């Protein structure tokens, strides 16, 4: 089964995120938890102790640093919502879901940010 989209640029831009995300999912045993019908972020956080998001977040100006800014531009071009979220927007969405941001850091040498949220 081919899991790639019809857009090779999009697939390449997400490759580093996919690797980090799969690694975190396996370490946290997320699939077992989701399989037990814990489908919401809150339920996953309660079962695992946290929710991790790996994302290419642009700075608040949305035009820097270069790689996340390019990703934001790509999202504008190929998604219906046309947005890439800055870290503060993820923090606000998580707060509304009952989670709090514990840690956010760039994962060098990749352009991604790893965000950890807890209940």
C-alpha positions as CSV (number, residue, x, y, z in Angstrom):
1,X,0.0,0.0,0.0
2,X,1.4,3.4,-1.0
3,X,1.1,5.9,1.9
4,X,2.6,8.8,0.0
5,X,0.4,11.6,-1.2
6,X,0.2,12.8,-4.8
7,X,2.5,15.7,-3.9
8,X,6.2,14.6,-3.6
9,X,7.3,18.0,-2.3
10,X,4.8,17.6,0.6
11,X,6.0,14.1,1.3
12,X,9.7,15.2,1.4
13,X,8.9,18.1,3.7
14,X,7.3,15.8,6.2
15,X,9.8,13.0,6.2
16,X,11.8,14.2,9.3
17,X,8.5,14.8,11.1
18,X,7.2,11.3,10.3
19,X,10.4,9.7,11.6
20,X,10.3,11.6,14.9
21,X,6.6,11.1,15.3
22,X,6.7,7.3,14.7
23,X,9.6,7.0,17.2
24,X,7.6,8.9,19.9
25,X,4.4,6.9,19.1
26,X,6.2,3.6,19.6
27,X,8.0,4.7,22.8
28,X,4.7,5.9,24.3
29,X,2.8,2.8,23.1
30,X,0.2,5.1,21.6
31,X,-1.3,2.4,19.3
32,X,-2.3,0.2,22.3
33,X,-4.0,3.2,23.9
34,X,-5.8,4.3,20.7
35,X,-6.8,0.6,20.2
36,X,-8.4,0.7,23.7
37,X,-10.8,3.4,22.4
38,X,-8.9,6.3,23.9
39,X,-9.1,8.6,21.0
40,X,-9.1,12.1,22.3
41,X,-5.9,14.0,23.1
42,X,-7.0,14.2,26.7
43,X,-7.5,10.5,27.0
44,X,-4.2,9.8,25.3
45,X,-2.5,12.3,27.7
46,X,-4.1,10.7,30.7
47,X,-3.1,7.2,29.6
48,X,0.4,8.0,28.5
49,X,1.2,10.9,30.8
50,X,1.7,13.3,27.9
51,X,0.9,14.2,24.3
52,X,3.9,15.0,22.0
53,X,3.6,17.0,18.8
54,X,6.3,17.2,16.3
55,X,5.8,20.2,14.0
56,X,7.7,22.7,11.8
57,X,6.6,25.9,13.6
58,X,7.4,29.2,12.1
59,X,8.3,32.1,14.4
60,X,5.5,34.5,15.2
61,X,6.4,36.6,12.1
62,X,5.6,33.4,10.0
63,X,8.5,34.1,7.7
64,X,11.4,32.7,9.7
65,X,13.4,30.5,10.2
66,X,13.6,29.5,6.5
67,X,12.5,25.8,6.7
68,X,9.4,26.3,8.8
69,X,8.6,29.4,6.8
70,X,8.8,27.4,3.6
71,X,6.6,24.7,5.2
72,X,4.0,27.5,6.2
73,X,4.0,28.6,2.6
74,X,3.5,25.1,1.4
75,X,0.6,24.6,3.8
76,X,-0.9,27.9,2.4
77,X,-0.7,26.4,-1.1
78,X,-1.9,22.9,-0.6
79,X,-4.3,22.7,2.3
80,X,-7.9,24.0,2.6
81,X,-7.1,25.8,5.8
82,X,-3.9,27.3,4.4
83,X,-2.0,27.6,7.7
84,X,0.9,26.3,9.6
85,X,0.5,27.0,13.3
86,X,3.0,28.8,15.5
87,X,3.9,27.3,18.9
88,X,1.6,29.8,20.7
89,X,-1.3,28.6,18.7
90,X,-0.7,25.0,19.6
91,X,-0.4,26.0,23.2
92,X,-3.8,27.8,23.1
93,X,-5.4,24.8,21.4
94,X,-4.0,22.5,24.0
95,X,-5.1,24.8,26.8
96,X,-8.7,24.7,25.5
97,X,-8.4,20.9,25.5
98,X,-7.3,20.8,29.1
99,X,-3.6,20.3,28.4
100,X,-0.6,22.5,29.3
101,X,2.7,23.0,27.4
102,X,5.5,21.5,29.5
103,X,8.4,21.8,27.0
104,X,9.0,23.0,23.4
105,X,12.4,22.8,21.8
106,X,13.9,22.6,18.3
107,X,15.2,19.2,17.4
108,X,18.6,20.0,15.8
109,X,19.7,19.5,13.1
110,X,16.1,19.2,11.8
111,X,13.8,22.2,11.4
112,X,11.1,20.7,13.7
113,X,10.0,21.6,17.1
114,X,9.0,18.9,19.7
115,X,6.2,20.0,22.0
116,X,5.3,18.1,25.1
117,X,1.8,18.6,26.7
118,X,0.5,17.2,29.9
119,X,-2.8,17.1,31.8
